[in-house]
Each structure stands twice: as C-alpha cells, then as structure tokens.
Amino acid sequence: MTSEEPRQLDLGRHLLRMRITAGSFLATLPLVVVGLWIVPHRASAALSPATVTIAAVVVSLWIGFSANRDAQKRLEQIRRAAAVHGDDERLLRDHWFVYIVVLLRLEVLVVGGVVVAVWGMGPAIGLWLVLLGGLMIALTWPTARKTQLLLGRVRALRGGDRDSQ
C-alpha cells in the first residue's frame, strides 16, 4: 500500500480486541471469588493478619487508584506521538497496550483481595477488594465513543490536516 492510498481504520476490530481483553480479566473474577473460600488460610510467620490486611489494602488501593493517572500520562504520550507519526493503526495498537497496563494495575486489587483472604483477615474482607477491582475493571469497558474521542484529540493535535488529505 502506498502512502497516497488512504487506509481505512478498523475500529470494530480494535474495539473487539479491547473488549476481549477486558472480558478475559472480568472472567477470572468468579473463579477468584470462589477461590477465596477454597484456599486454606495460612498464618504469616512474620506479620499479624491485621498487618497483612492493612498492607495489602493500602498497596492495592494505591496501585489501583493511581492507574487512571498513569493511563492519562501514557495516553498523552501516545497522542503526541501519533500526531507526529500519523499512523492511526499504531495509535490504536498503543491504545490497546495502555489499556492492558491499566487492567493489570486494577488486577492488583484482585490479587490484594487474595492476599487478604489467605494471609490476612480472611475471605470476607478480601472479597471487598476483589469486588472493587472487578468494578473498576468493568468501568474501563471500551466503547466506540472513547475511541473516537482519542482519535479526535489526535486529529486536533495534528491540526486537522490529515482529514483533508
């Protein structure tokens, strides 16, 4: 394909890939919830259950709630890069990678819930972290509007000149 031939973006494929990624993270949640009560509680030799719980909750919440701030920085970087290189396919691929990082950071809440259930104060407490992680993952569900907004912001950075070519 030459640079003169316009290339049609496949937003449907991008959204499908993003939704499959999100769905795979969400699909693990029921297994984790069941696992909270199946895995036997193990006492920590060095720390009390309350200390383990507090540490797991603080670390999980910090990493989970800072995911949005980190994602905004990464999205700004890929928007600026896309404004320079002009490759919308690369922009969408980079968008997907940023999304995976966000999901992994939110998954830390789920892992924190498992830590609380196994070494901390038990599954009833750990469940709340798992559910919070699941809720935050669900709130990141990819939509066409979000993707169009990303593309629109990149086009605005380019000065709109790519649309007329």
C-alpha positions in Angstrom: 0.0 0.0 0.0 1.5 3.4 -0.9 1.4 6.4 1.3 -1.1 8.0 -1.2 -3.7 5.4 -0.7 -6.0 6.2 2.3 -6.1 3.4 4.8 -9.5 2.6 6.4 -9.2 2.1 10.2 -10.9 -1.0 11.5 -12.4 0.5 14.7 -14.7 -2.6 15.1 -11.6 -4.9 15.2 -9.9 -2.6 17.7 -13.0 -2.5 20.0 -13.4 -6.2 19.8 -9.7 -6.8 20.8 -10.1 -4.3 23.7 -13.4 -5.9 24.8 -11.9 -9.5 24.6 -9.0 -8.3 26.8 -11.4 -6.7 29.3 -13.7 -9.7 29.2 -10.8 -12.1 30.0 -9.9 -10.0 33.1 -13.5 -10.0 34.2 -14.0 -13.7 33.5 -11.4 -14.5 36.2 -13.3 -12.8 38.9 -15.9 -15.5 39.7 -13.1 -18.1 39.9 -11.2 -15.8 42.3 -14.3 -15.2 44.5 -14.8 -19.0 44.8 -11.1 -19.5 45.4 -11.2 -17.1 48.3 -13.1 -19.6 50.3 -11.5 -22.7 48.9 -7.8 -21.8 49.5 -7.0 -22.5 53.2 -6.0 -19.6 55.4 -2.3 -19.6 56.1 -0.8 -17.7 59.0 2.1 -15.4 58.3 5.2 -16.2 60.5 6.3 -12.6 60.5 3.2 -10.4 60.4 -0.2 -10.5 62.1 -3.3 -10.9 59.9 -4.3 -7.3 60.6 -0.9 -6.0 59.4 -1.0 -8.1 56.3 -4.6 -6.9 55.6 -3.7 -3.2 56.1 -0.6 -3.5 53.9 -2.4 -5.4 51.2 -5.3 -2.9 51.2 -3.0 0.2 51.1 -0.8 -1.1 48.4 -3.7 -2.4 46.3 -5.6 0.8 46.6 -2.6 2.9 45.8 -1.7 1.0 42.7 -5.4 0.6 41.6 -6.4 4.2 42.1 -3.2 5.6 40.5 -3.9 3.6 37.4 -6.1 6.4 35.9 -3.3 9.0 36.5 -0.8 6.7 34.9 -3.1 5.9 32.0 -3.6 9.6 31.4 0.1 10.2 31.1 0.6 7.3 28.8 -2.4 8.3 26.6 -1.0 11.8 26.3 2.4 10.3 25.2 0.7 8.2 22.5 -1.5 11.1 21.4 1.5 13.3 20.9 3.5 10.5 19.2 0.5 9.8 16.9 0.2 13.4 16.0 3.8 13.3 14.8 3.9 9.8 13.1 0.4 10.0 11.7 -0.2 6.2 11.9 -3.6 5.6 13.3 -3.2 1.9 13.4 -0.1 2.3 15.6 -2.2 4.7 17.8 -4.8 2.0 18.2 -2.2 -0.7 19.0 -0.6 1.6 21.5 -4.0 2.4 23.0 -4.5 -1.3 23.5 -1.1 -1.7 25.2 -2.0 1.2 27.6 -5.3 -0.5 28.3 -3.6 -3.7 29.2 -1.4 -1.9 31.7 -4.5 -0.3 33.2 -6.1 -3.7 33.6 -3.0 -5.2 35.1 -2.9 -2.3 37.7 -6.5 -2.8 38.5 -6.0 -6.6 38.8 -3.6 -5.8 41.7 -6.8 -5.0 43.7 -8.0 -8.6 43.0 -4.6 -10.0 44.0 -4.7 -7.9 47.1 -8.0 -9.5 47.9 -6.5 -12.9 47.6 -3.6 -11.9 49.9 -6.0 -10.7 52.5 -8.1 -13.9 52.2 -5.1 -16.2 52.5 -2.7 -14.4 54.9 -4.8 -11.6 56.2 -8.1 -11.3 58.0 -9.9 -13.8 55.8 -12.1 -14.1 52.7 -14.9 -11.9 53.9 -12.5 -8.9 53.9 -10.6 -9.9 50.8 -13.8 -10.2 48.9 -14.3 -6.4 49.1 -11.0 -5.8 47.4 -11.8 -8.3 44.7 -15.2 -6.7 44.1 -13.7 -3.2 44.0 -11.1 -4.4 41.4 -13.9 -6.0 39.3 -16.0 -2.9 39.4 -13.1 -0.7 38.4 -12.2 -3.1 35.5 -15.9 -3.0 34.4 -15.8 0.8 34.5 -13.0 0.8 31.9 -15.1 -1.1 29.4 -14.0 0.0 25.9 -16.6 2.0 23.9 -16.7 3.4 20.4 -17.2 6.9 21.9 -14.0 6.7 24.0 -12.0 5.5 20.9 -13.5 8.3 18.7 -12.6 10.8 21.4 -9.0 9.5 21.3 -8.8 9.8 17.5 -10.4 13.2 17.6 -7.9 14.5 20.1 -5.0 13.2 17.9 -6.5 14.9 14.8 -6.8 18.1 16.8 -3.1 17.9 17.7 -2.3 17.4 14.0 -4.3 20.5 13.2 -6.9 18.5 11.3 -4.7 18.5 8.2 -4.8 14.6 7.9 -8.5 14.6 7.3 -8.3 16.7 4.2 -5.6 14.6 2.6 
